[in-house]
Amino acid sequence: MEYTINIKGRLMDLSTPQVMGILNVTPDSFYSGSRKQTEMEIAQRANQIIEEGGSIIDVGAFSTRPGADEVSEEEEGKRLKFALDIVRREQPDAAVSVDTYRPTLARKCIEEWGADIINDVSEGGITGIANVPLEQRQEEYPEMFRVVGELKVPYILMSVQPTLETMMKGFAREVQQLRDLGAKDIILDPGFCFGKNLIQNYQIYNEMEKLNVMELPVLVGISRKSMIYKLLGGDATTSLNGTSVLDTIALMKGASILRVHDVKEAAEAVKIIEAMKEGRT
């Protein structure tokens, strides 16, 4: 499928998959290589992402790993503003996404601090939604959906559902809610390692191409995650090869965006798959 998303009046063509590089301004993200806190570190990482073939810089200020310390909204906001100012200075033309589940901060990032895309790991900004069965969720629109509909910005909707069936049911309902509110560019994220055990992660991965029936771009973010090293051994630092294998499979199943720590390797995977499609070497 060929998709485009509107980045503040500029169309980003997803017919060739794009690479999103991770920039975490946190002291405790699960992969230490992505942690950048000083002005110099943030600037260097932003430039590295683009130089290695990335087109989107994903800025996060709140670790979502199990057991991570809670970060107040005020502290998360300070970190995001600090980082986004630097990223925009260094890479004014890059697409920038902000990784937050807080609607108030998402709005500030878009309206005041230079972000272009909202990357939400909570299916609407509701903490703990993974523990609420689909049929028991409130029918009212989540506040994050209202923000997205009002601002008309690309939105990454991540699922915490443990099966592809419940995921697709949830996506169908949530996409309709977003469209009711005026959202235009919706990107689906299966949410690997969120609300899923090891077997469930690979079951969904095996059938991920079924998400294409929804006719929306799909983002895959499995970079150095536990579903790799719990299967193969080691830890996040030893999981680059597993990441590259899974990224390649995701591209073959129709993924439009890869969210990664290792941008060069992901960009190479995209180039190889595109060459295969075009029948050239």
N, C-alpha and C positions, 0 to 999 in steps of 0.2 A: 504494500500500500504506500502511496505517496501522500505525505502530509506537509503542511507548513504551519508555523506558529508565528503570531504577530508580536514582535518585540518592540514595543513603543513606536509603531509605524513602520518597522523594518520586518520583512518576512524572512524567517529562517527556514530554509528548505530541509526537510527531514527525509527526502527521498534517498539521500546518502546519510546513513546513521551518524549522529553527532556524539562527541565525547564530552562529558561533564567531569571536570576535575574537582576534587574535594579539597577545600581549605577550611580546616577547623581551628577556630580561635579559642580553643579550650585546653585546659591543662590535663584532661583525663580521657580523651577519645581513645577508643580501643586500640587503634593503630598509631603508635607514637610518631611514625613518619609523617602523619597528616597534621600534627599539632604545631601551630604557628601562632606566636603571641606578641613578638616584638614588631615594630614597624618594618624593620629590614626583612624579617622572616616572612611577613605577610606579603610585602612587595615582591620578594624573590619567588615565592610560591605562585602568586598571581601571574607573573611573567613566565614562569616555567610551564604552567598549564597551557598557555597560549602557544608558546614556542614549541612544545612537544606535540601539538596537534589538537588540543582541546578548543572548543568554541564556547563553552559555558563554564563559568566559575561558580561553584556552589559553596556558599559561605555559611558555616554553622557555628553556633556559640553555646550549645547545650548538648552534652554527650547523651546519646540515647542507649548506650551500652547498659546491660544489666548491672545494677549495683552502683551506677554513677551517682555522684552527689547531686542533689537538687540545686538548681540555679534559679535565683529570684528573677522575676521579670525585669527589674531594674538593672541587675547585673548583666543579664543576657542582652538587654538593649544597649548598654555601654559597650559591650564587646562587639556587637554587630555594627554600631555606628562607627567605632574606631576602625574596624576592618574594612567596611564598605567604602569609607572615605579614601583609604589607601588603594583599594582595588580599583576604584573609579579613576583615581589619579594615574595609576600605572597602566590601566587597560580601559581607556574611556569608551572604546568601541566594542568591547566584549559583552556578551550576554551574561548577566549575573543573576543567580538564583539565591534565595535566602531560605535556609533550612530552619523553620520554626513552626511550632504548633499554636503559637499565641496570636490571635487575631489582631490585637492592638499593635503588637510589634510588627506583624506582617504589613499592616497599613503604613506604619512609619517608614519601614524599609523601602516600600514602593514610592510613597509620596515625598519623602524627605531625604532618604539616604542613598538613593540611586540604584536599588535593586529592580529587576525586570520580571522575575518569575518567583512564585511562592511554591516552595517545596515542603509539603506538610506530611509529617509522619503519623498523623493521628486520625485520619479520615474525618476531617472537619474541625480540628482544634479542640477535641474533647478528650481530656486526659482520662485514661482508663477505659476507653471505648472498647478495647479488645476483650474486656470481661463482660460486655453487654451483648446478649444474643441479638442477632439481626432483627428478629420479629418483635423484640421488646424495646427497640430504640424509639425515641420520641419522633413524631412525625414532623415537628417543627424544624425549620432550617437551622443548621449550626451557624454560629456567628461567623466562622471563617468563610463559609459559603457566601454569606451576605457581602463580606469584604471583597471576595473574588468577583462576584457579580457586579458590584459597584465599580470596582477599579478596572474591570475588563482586562485583566492580566493573565498570562498563562499560569496554569495551576496544576501541580503534580499531586494527584490523588492516590495515596498509598493505602493498600488494604492490609488489615491485620487478620483477615480470615484464614482459617487453617486448611480449607479445601478449595479447589477451583470452582466447584458448584456454588458454595456460599459466597465466594469472592465475586463471581460474575453477577449473582443476584444483588449483592451489595453495590457493586459498581453501577448496575443498571439503574437502581433507585437513586443513588447519589449523583450520577451524571444528569439524570432528569431534574433533580433538585437544583443543581448548578445551572442548568440551562434555563429553568424557570426564573432564576434570579438574574439571568443575562450573561452568564459566563460563556466565553467563546472557545478558548483554547484549553482543552483538558487533556492531560497526559496521565496515563494509568501506570501505577507502580505496584507490582504484585506483593511487595513488602517482604522479600525473603529475609528470614530470621526474625521477623516480628510476628508474634502470636502463633508460630509454627514450630513443630519439632523437626528433627533431622529428616525423618522419613517424609513428612508432609512437604518440607521444602523441595525435596527431589521429585516427589510425585507431581507437584505443581509445575516444577521446571520441565518435566517430561512432556507435559501437555500445554505448555505456555502459549503455543501458537493458536490455541482456541480463543485466546483473548482478542485476536485479530477480527473476530466477528463483530466486535463492538465498534470497529471502524474509527479507532482513536489510536494515537501513537502510544507506544509502550516504552517505559523506562525500566531498565534492569540495573539494580545496585547490589552486587554480590561481592564487591571488592574486598578480599582478605577476610571475609566473614567466617563465623564459626561453622557454618555448614560445610566449609572446605576442610578446615583442620580437625573438626570432630570426626570426619570421615577418613582423612589421610594421615592424621597425626600432626604434631608440631603446633604452631600458633600463628597469629596474624603475620608475623615477620617471615614465615616460611611458606606463605600461601599465594605467592605471585603466580606460580605455574598453574595452580588450580583455578585462580581467578581468570587467567588468560583462556584456559580451556572452556570455562563456563561462559565467558564473554563471547567467545566464538560461537558456541552453541546458541546463545541468545540471539546473535545476529542472524544465524541461519533460521531461527524461528520467527524472525520479523521484528526484533527490537529496533526502535528508532533512536534511543539514547542509551549510552552506557555511562553509569556514574561510577567513577573509579578514583583510586589513589594514584595508580601508575598510568599516566596519560599516554606516554610514548607507546607502551605495549598495546593498549587498547586501540590507539589510532592505527597501529600496524595491523591489528586484527580486522579493523574496518576495511583497510586498503586491500587486504588479501581477499576478503569475502566479496568486495565490490569487483575485483579483478575476475574472480570466478564467475560472477553473474554476467559479466560482459564478455567472457570467453577469451580473455587476453592474459598474458603473463608479464 
